[in-house]
Amino acid sequence: MENEDVKKYAVTEARKMDSSNMTTFMCLGIALGMLFGGIFFHNMIMGMCIGICLGIAVGGGLDACEGRRAKSDMNDAAEHSVQG
């Protein structure tokens, strides 16, 4: 039983999410939103609001995909450790 717990812990630590995509895309969204908002709308605040929304949407989606993939990998590893 103790050996299985060690394996589960090792898999969990190995598959933790490497980065937070939401913060990265939110920062990029702010920068690009201010740039394009200033050029096209002549209003940086409007561009920043659009950029934040798009950055959160894209980054949140990528974080959710990564979380599901990590969870399925942990479940697969748990099944293999029970079999092996």
C-alpha positions as CSV (number, residue, x, y, z in Angstrom):
1,M,0.0,0.0,0.0
2,E,2.8,2.4,0.9
3,N,4.5,1.8,-2.5
4,E,1.4,2.7,-4.4
5,D,1.1,6.0,-2.5
6,V,4.7,6.8,-3.4
7,K,4.0,6.1,-7.1
8,K,0.8,8.3,-7.0
9,Y,2.7,11.1,-5.4
10,A,5.6,10.9,-7.9
11,V,3.1,10.9,-10.8
12,T,1.3,13.9,-9.3
13,E,4.5,15.9,-8.9
14,A,5.7,15.0,-12.4
15,R,2.4,16.1,-14.0
16,K,1.8,19.4,-12.2
17,M,1.0,22.2,-14.6
18,D,4.3,23.8,-15.7
19,S,3.0,27.3,-16.2
20,S,-0.1,29.4,-15.9
21,N,-1.2,30.2,-19.4
22,M,-3.9,32.6,-18.2
23,T,-1.5,35.1,-16.7
24,T,0.7,35.0,-19.8
25,F,-2.1,35.5,-22.3
26,M,-3.7,38.2,-20.1
27,C,-0.5,40.2,-20.1
28,L,-0.1,39.7,-23.9
29,G,-3.8,40.7,-24.3
30,I,-3.3,43.9,-22.3
31,A,-0.3,44.9,-24.3
32,L,-1.8,44.1,-27.7
33,G,-5.2,45.5,-26.7
34,M,-3.6,48.8,-25.8
35,L,-1.6,48.9,-29.0
36,F,-4.6,48.1,-31.3
37,G,-7.0,50.1,-29.2
38,G,-4.9,53.1,-29.6
39,I,-4.5,52.6,-33.3
40,F,-8.0,51.5,-34.3
41,F,-10.3,52.9,-31.7
42,H,-8.2,55.9,-30.5
43,N,-9.1,54.7,-27.0
44,M,-6.5,52.6,-25.2
45,I,-8.9,51.7,-22.3
46,M,-11.3,50.1,-24.7
47,G,-8.5,48.1,-26.3
48,M,-7.2,47.1,-22.9
49,C,-10.6,45.8,-21.8
50,I,-10.9,43.7,-25.0
51,G,-7.4,42.4,-24.6
52,I,-7.9,41.3,-21.0
53,C,-11.1,39.5,-21.9
54,L,-9.5,37.7,-24.8
55,G,-6.4,36.9,-22.8
56,I,-8.5,35.4,-20.0
57,A,-10.6,33.4,-22.4
58,V,-7.7,31.9,-24.3
59,G,-5.4,31.3,-21.3
60,G,-8.3,29.8,-19.2
61,G,-9.1,27.4,-22.0
62,L,-5.5,26.3,-22.3
63,D,-5.2,25.9,-18.5
64,A,-8.3,23.8,-18.5
65,C,-7.0,21.6,-21.3
66,E,-3.7,21.1,-19.4
67,G,-5.5,20.3,-16.2
68,R,-7.7,17.6,-17.9
69,R,-4.7,16.1,-19.6
70,A,-2.8,16.0,-16.3
71,K,-5.8,14.4,-14.5
72,S,-6.1,11.7,-17.2
73,D,-2.4,11.0,-17.1
74,M,-2.6,10.5,-13.3
75,N,-5.6,8.2,-13.7
76,D,-3.7,6.2,-16.3
77,A,-0.6,5.9,-14.1
78,A,-2.8,4.8,-11.2
79,E,-4.3,2.1,-13.3
80,H,-0.9,0.9,-14.4
81,S,0.4,0.9,-10.9
82,V,-2.5,-1.3,-9.7
83,Q,-2.0,-3.7,-12.6
84,G,1.8,-3.9,-12.3
